[in-house]
């Protein structure tokens, strides 16, 4: 158990870093989640960067213990992230940009960001 929570903590820190990267890309580009010209789906370069960060998160979710995945599933669907990771890495042109944008928006939400932070603290205290 100790090893599992220590590993979870390291993986979660990396997930949080990718959340920070998503937020920074959106901030610098002034993109938002609307369907206007400023919408993320309408900025290929920023969308592609965000897709890469999502693929990294999806890859890392696979490394988490069952208990941490169960906790995170209360805030976002980890299975969908693994699915998008595979789509992004293997057949990116087939990715539904609108649906991926919705998951990017969810990963950028304060609720999800705070959930990841709380789980890092839990792992730190209980490892």
Rosetta silent file (secondary structure, phi, psi, omega in degrees, C-alpha in Angstrom):
SEQUENCE: XXXXXXXXXXXXXXXXXXXXXXXXXXXXXXXXXXXXXXXXXXXXXXXXXXXXXXXXXXXXXXXXXXXXXXXXXXXXXXXXXXXXXXXXXXXXXXXXXXXXXXXXXXXXXXXXXXXXXXXXXXXXXXX
SCORE:     score description
SCORE:     0.000 S_00000001
   1 L     0.000  -43.631 -179.419    0.000    0.000    0.000 S_00000001
   2 H   -57.322  -47.677 -179.700    2.790    2.438    0.879 S_00000001
   3 H   -61.472  -39.281 -178.669    4.428    1.934   -2.499 S_00000001
   4 H   -63.713  -46.668  179.971    1.087    2.363   -4.262 S_00000001
   5 H   -69.071  -34.644  176.079    0.279    5.701   -2.625 S_00000001
   6 H   -63.512  -44.099  178.255    3.819    6.961   -3.208 S_00000001
   7 H   -65.191  -44.257  178.001    3.511    6.093   -6.878 S_00000001
   8 H   -56.273  -43.500 -179.361    0.038    7.626   -7.041 S_00000001
   9 H   -59.373  -46.388  179.388    1.396   10.839   -5.566 S_00000001
  10 H   -62.043  -43.820 -179.442    4.120   11.067   -8.229 S_00000001
  11 H   -66.428  -42.428  179.530    1.680   10.302  -11.034 S_00000001
  12 H   -64.177  -36.516  176.367   -0.881   12.785   -9.706 S_00000001
  13 H   -61.832  -40.141  177.814    1.759   15.509   -9.536 S_00000001
  14 H   -67.837  -38.848  176.125    2.463   14.870  -13.222 S_00000001
  15 H   -62.207  -44.270  179.659   -1.275   14.959  -14.007 S_00000001
  16 H   -62.706  -38.241  176.736   -1.555   18.267  -12.162 S_00000001
  17 H   -60.386  -40.950  177.812    1.406   19.624  -14.162 S_00000001
  18 H   -70.043  -31.974  171.967   -0.456   18.753  -17.353 S_00000001
  19 H   -62.731  -43.587  176.799   -3.563   20.473  -15.988 S_00000001
  20 H   -60.022  -40.491  178.384   -1.367   23.536  -15.413 S_00000001
  21 H   -63.419  -40.771  176.161   -0.102   23.228  -18.998 S_00000001
  22 H   -59.464  -49.204 -178.425   -3.685   23.141  -20.293 S_00000001
  23 H   -62.390  -40.472  179.386   -4.575   26.248  -18.301 S_00000001
  24 H   -65.925  -42.889  178.931   -1.429   28.070  -19.440 S_00000001
  25 H   -60.695  -41.999  179.234   -2.042   27.246  -23.115 S_00000001
  26 H   -67.902  -40.240 -179.253   -5.581   28.595  -22.864 S_00000001
  27 H   -65.524  -49.983 -177.205   -4.451   31.704  -20.990 S_00000001
  28 H   -63.933  -39.446 -177.047   -1.597   32.587  -23.356 S_00000001
  29 H   -82.957  -13.452 -175.300   -3.689   31.962  -26.472 S_00000001
  30 L    61.249   26.698  175.570   -6.773   33.683  -25.039 S_00000001
  31 L   -79.567  154.637  174.186   -8.813   30.716  -26.236 S_00000001
  32 E  -134.294 -169.113 -176.218  -12.043   29.768  -24.525 S_00000001
  33 L  -104.142   19.985  179.806  -14.582   26.966  -24.826 S_00000001
  34 L   -83.511  176.528  175.886  -17.091   28.864  -26.953 S_00000001
  35 L   -98.143   19.416  179.708  -18.034   28.246  -30.573 S_00000001
  36 L   -89.736 -175.655  177.232  -16.687   31.654  -31.597 S_00000001
  37 L   -60.793  -26.264  178.783  -13.408   32.483  -33.326 S_00000001
  38 L   -83.728   -2.917 -178.354  -11.757   32.422  -29.874 S_00000001
  39 E   -65.651  144.593 -177.949  -13.013   28.893  -29.271 S_00000001
  40 H   -55.963  -41.730 -178.468  -10.424   26.213  -28.649 S_00000001
  41 H   -63.434  -19.653 -178.802  -11.675   24.064  -31.539 S_00000001
  42 H   -93.771    2.528  177.978  -10.968   26.958  -33.913 S_00000001
  43 L  -120.730   93.777 -172.619   -7.296   27.270  -32.951 S_00000001
  44 H   -57.059  -44.478 -176.295   -5.543   24.212  -34.365 S_00000001
  45 H   -63.774  -46.658 -179.377   -2.158   24.836  -32.754 S_00000001
  46 H   -70.283  -39.522  177.236   -3.533   25.339  -29.241 S_00000001
  47 H   -60.204  -44.592  179.422   -6.038   22.504  -29.647 S_00000001
  48 H   -61.644  -40.797  177.858   -3.228   20.178  -30.731 S_00000001
  49 H   -63.646  -44.608  179.380   -1.129   21.218  -27.722 S_00000001
  50 H   -64.392  -37.495  177.312   -4.065   20.638  -25.375 S_00000001
  51 H   -61.771  -39.327  177.672   -4.727   17.247  -26.984 S_00000001
  52 H   -62.239  -44.314  178.451   -1.118   16.302  -26.243 S_00000001
  53 H   -63.285  -39.030  177.711   -1.546   17.271  -22.583 S_00000001
  54 H   -65.360  -38.637  177.549   -4.771   15.242  -22.440 S_00000001
  55 H   -62.585  -39.666  178.047   -2.971   12.241  -23.951 S_00000001
  56 H   -64.297  -42.223  177.493   -0.332   12.544  -21.225 S_00000001
  57 H   -62.743  -45.651  179.239   -3.026   12.657  -18.547 S_00000001
  58 H   -60.108  -38.662  177.498   -4.744    9.635  -20.098 S_00000001
  59 H   -65.773  -41.052 -177.305   -1.480    7.709  -20.150 S_00000001
  60 H   -73.382  -30.451  177.560   -0.790    8.528  -16.515 S_00000001
  61 H   -57.463  -33.247 -179.833   -4.270    7.583  -15.325 S_00000001
  62 L   -64.024  -20.725 -176.292   -3.383    4.007  -16.319 S_00000001
  63 L   -89.971   -7.029 -175.497   -0.598    4.030  -13.710 S_00000001
  64 L   -80.881  153.338  176.176   -2.808    4.911  -10.740 S_00000001
  65 L   -68.273  160.700  179.688   -3.997    2.463   -8.105 S_00000001
  66 H   -59.091  -38.502 -177.856   -7.598    1.285   -8.182 S_00000001
  67 H   -67.167  -37.673  178.436   -8.465    3.333   -5.089 S_00000001
  68 H   -71.551  -39.852  176.571   -7.181    6.567   -6.628 S_00000001
  69 H   -60.836  -43.642  178.759   -8.957    5.855   -9.929 S_00000001
  70 H   -60.027  -43.831  177.647  -12.162    5.219   -7.982 S_00000001
  71 H   -60.691  -48.765 -176.921  -11.726    8.535   -6.156 S_00000001
  72 H   -66.685  -29.923  179.498  -11.042   10.454   -9.376 S_00000001
  73 L   -63.043  -16.637  173.191  -14.014    8.870  -11.152 S_00000001
  74 L   -72.318  -15.065 -175.804  -16.233   10.953   -8.858 S_00000001
  75 L  -116.211  -31.385  175.654  -14.834   14.029  -10.663 S_00000001
  76 L  -157.964  156.577 -176.213  -14.060   12.847  -14.209 S_00000001
  77 L   -83.563  104.766 -178.120  -14.303    9.651  -16.218 S_00000001
  78 H   -67.089  -29.997  178.080  -10.835    8.119  -16.213 S_00000001
  79 H   -64.025  -39.186  177.494  -11.907    5.514  -18.769 S_00000001
  80 H   -64.638  -39.192  178.916  -12.747    8.237  -21.285 S_00000001
  81 H   -63.897  -39.305  176.347   -9.312    9.773  -20.757 S_00000001
  82 H   -64.620  -39.910  177.533   -7.666    6.434  -21.504 S_00000001
  83 H   -61.183  -49.038  179.791   -9.834    6.148  -24.623 S_00000001
  84 H   -63.596  -35.430  176.952   -8.850    9.637  -25.793 S_00000001
  85 H   -57.860  -45.807  179.355   -5.201    8.872  -25.104 S_00000001
  86 H   -65.276  -42.831  178.961   -5.418    5.942  -27.503 S_00000001
  87 H   -63.703  -44.880 -178.306   -7.307    7.967  -30.124 S_00000001
  88 H   -63.692  -43.070 -176.624   -4.883   10.895  -29.876 S_00000001
  89 H   -76.962  -28.274 -172.043   -1.826    8.670  -30.104 S_00000001
  90 H  -112.436  -28.295  179.922   -3.042    6.280  -32.797 S_00000001
  91 L  -151.482   62.367 -172.892   -5.647    8.012  -34.968 S_00000001
  92 H   -55.926  -36.894 -177.096   -5.703   11.704  -34.073 S_00000001
  93 H   -63.810  -17.294 -179.759   -7.527   12.760  -37.230 S_00000001
  94 H   -92.560   -4.434 -178.353  -10.577   10.759  -36.066 S_00000001
  95 L   -66.146  132.035  174.357  -10.864   12.516  -32.698 S_00000001
  96 L   -77.127  108.019 -173.560  -14.153   14.357  -32.244 S_00000001
  97 H   -62.732  -37.346 -179.275  -12.853   17.833  -31.438 S_00000001
  98 H   -65.365  -41.926  179.981  -16.072   19.006  -29.759 S_00000001
  99 H   -70.115  -43.215  177.815  -16.138   16.060  -27.373 S_00000001
 100 H   -62.343  -38.598  177.638  -12.427   16.315  -26.589 S_00000001
 101 H   -59.263  -40.335  179.017  -12.887   20.043  -25.973 S_00000001
 102 H   -61.906  -38.581  178.229  -15.577   19.220  -23.396 S_00000001
 103 H   -74.316  -32.633  173.489  -13.145   16.925  -21.572 S_00000001
 104 H   -62.132  -45.213  179.092  -10.383   19.535  -21.778 S_00000001
 105 H   -60.231  -41.959  178.939  -12.808   21.992  -20.203 S_00000001
 106 H   -63.673  -43.469 -179.996  -13.623   19.480  -17.478 S_00000001
 107 H   -65.749  -23.424  178.680   -9.931   18.846  -16.727 S_00000001
 108 H   -88.351   -7.299 -177.001   -9.450   22.624  -16.431 S_00000001
 109 L   -67.890  149.601  179.471  -12.346   23.045  -14.004 S_00000001
 110 H   -61.594  -36.622 -179.430  -11.566   24.134  -10.468 S_00000001
 111 H   -60.095  -47.138 -179.687  -13.477   21.133   -9.115 S_00000001
 112 H   -70.244  -42.144  178.895  -11.259   18.605  -10.933 S_00000001
 113 H   -58.182  -45.454  179.716   -8.081   20.585  -10.216 S_00000001
 114 H   -66.227  -37.128  178.822   -8.938   20.646   -6.509 S_00000001
 115 H   -62.457  -42.964  177.798   -9.786   16.921   -6.504 S_00000001
 116 H   -63.589  -43.545  178.954   -6.350   16.072   -7.910 S_00000001
 117 H   -61.565  -43.122  179.186   -4.715   18.371   -5.335 S_00000001
 118 H   -63.661  -39.167 -179.461   -6.665   16.772   -2.475 S_00000001
 119 H   -68.804  -35.000  174.782   -5.683   13.290   -3.606 S_00000001
 120 H   -59.806  -45.795  179.313   -2.021   14.340   -3.738 S_00000001
 121 H   -62.773  -41.797  177.778   -2.336   15.509   -0.124 S_00000001
 122 H   -59.668  -46.970 -179.698   -4.066   12.267    0.850 S_00000001
 123 H   -62.549  -40.980 -179.838   -1.289   10.214   -0.733 S_00000001
 124 H   -63.148  -41.336 -177.391    1.364   12.341    0.955 S_00000001
 125 H   -76.574  -24.073 -172.350   -0.233   11.908    4.384 S_00000001
 126 H  -115.365    7.458 -178.013   -0.935    8.173    4.061 S_00000001
 127 L   -76.645    0.000    0.000    2.023    6.758    2.148 S_00000001
